[in-house]
Amino acid sequence: MHPPSDASHLILFTGAVVVTTMLVKGSLERTAVPPLVGYLLLGVGLSWVSDVWPLFAEAGQTIGFFGQLGLVALLFRVGLKSDITVLVRQLRNASLAWILNVVLAGVLGYYLTASVLGYGLVSGLIVGAAFTATSVGVSVKVWEEKDALNSKNGALLVDLAELDDVSAVVLMALVFTLVPLLQNGGAVSFVSALGTAGLGFVLKMAVFGALCYLFAVFWERPLTSFLQSVESRPDSTLTIVGFGFVVAALAGMLGFSLAIGAFFAGLVFSRDPKCISIDDAFVPLYDFFSPFFFVSIGYQLQLGAIVPGLEMGLVLAVAAVGVKVAANGLPVAMLSDVQSGTLVGMSMVPRAEISLVIMQKGMQLGDWAVDQALFGAMVTVSAITCLVSPMLVRFLLTRWPQDTSKTQEP
């Protein structure tokens, strides 16, 4: 009888990844390179290691599982920071730039993918949805570094980015309800599928949203108060995060996705000041899990797809930068001045979490939706936009310091 095999090699692998991600984070935070770029490259390297060393052949499953946990942690925090009631009050100031961004970025991403690159309808819809998202955390760190986030433009930037996140998550849910019906393509089938999928999407989102709303209004605060009365601060934080994971899993079981569920779970708790304060206690858990998502993205990128992905990615990256600057910057420039428009537009350029979530889900459908080259192209877009934007924003904020002396409206 053979002794049972243990998972020592996988635990070794996981521990090494955790140590490496923390070292990457600590090292790159001192530079102009965002840590997520290092995480993506780490994933590519780990994929090569698992191919070369048979001992780590099962590492992909470990990376994949922790990557899903990282996805939930990322989207839960995005939802937690997106108070819908506050965003509704800011629509008057941010709606024009938000709507232009969604329309122009989405249409351009679709056109370039479907027509210029020749991928067709489904791939175009997926990239179009990914183009609308914003990873404002990359730029916000620069604004905080320059003590400018509490300025009028800083507040507008945060509002625009949160609206982008909400609309991108909704678009992601709609697109992935629609695209399975379009596998065989065709203009007529698109119209038919849009009607069928749109009705089902609206009904599912209405039911799921209503349940989340009822929980947020009637049960969230009593639950939070109870947990804080019987548990210490770190324990109550972990329990609330555990509820977020449960909601994410239930959403997946109901046919949505872990990403949608995690985002809505964060929204449920975002209205309560007590819950918003858990973010500080949540940071160590977030820092542990979230890098695994980006590592898993790099791990899934096949080395043979890097060169064609890079070539297409450069084309898409130029468009991704230009459309964000135009769609977000021009309305702000019209309402304020050219300096404000340039700053806000350039700060909205990065694409990371939600864009990569969308592309990953597309690739999981198969090559008919997103192939390795297109996936690699959008990974390239993410890396380039997250590198270029903070460097330019830092330069612009140095040249145009922001006034934080005036109290901003909530």
Secondary structure, 3 states (H helix, E strand, C coil): CCCCCCCHHHHHHHHHHHHHHHHHHHHHCCCCCCHHHHHHHHHHHHHHHHHHCHHHCCHHHHHHHHHHHHHHHHHHHHHHCCCHHHHHHCHHHHHHHHHHHHHHHHHHHHHHHHHHCCCCHHHHHHHHHHHHCCCHHHHHHHHHHCCCCCCHHHHHHHHHHHHHHHHHHHHHHHHHHHHHHHCCCCHHHHHHHHHHHHHHHHHHHHHHHHHHHHHHHHHHHHHHHHHHHHCCHHHHHHHHHHHHHHHHHHHHHCCCCHHHHHHHHHHHHHCCHHHHCHHHHHHHHHHHHHHHHHHHHHHHCCHHHHHHHHHHHHHHHHHHHHHHHHHHHHHHHHHCCHHHHHHHHHHCCCCCHHHHHHHHHHHHHCCCCCCHHHHHHHHHHHHHHHHHHHHHHHHHHHHCCCCCCCCCCC
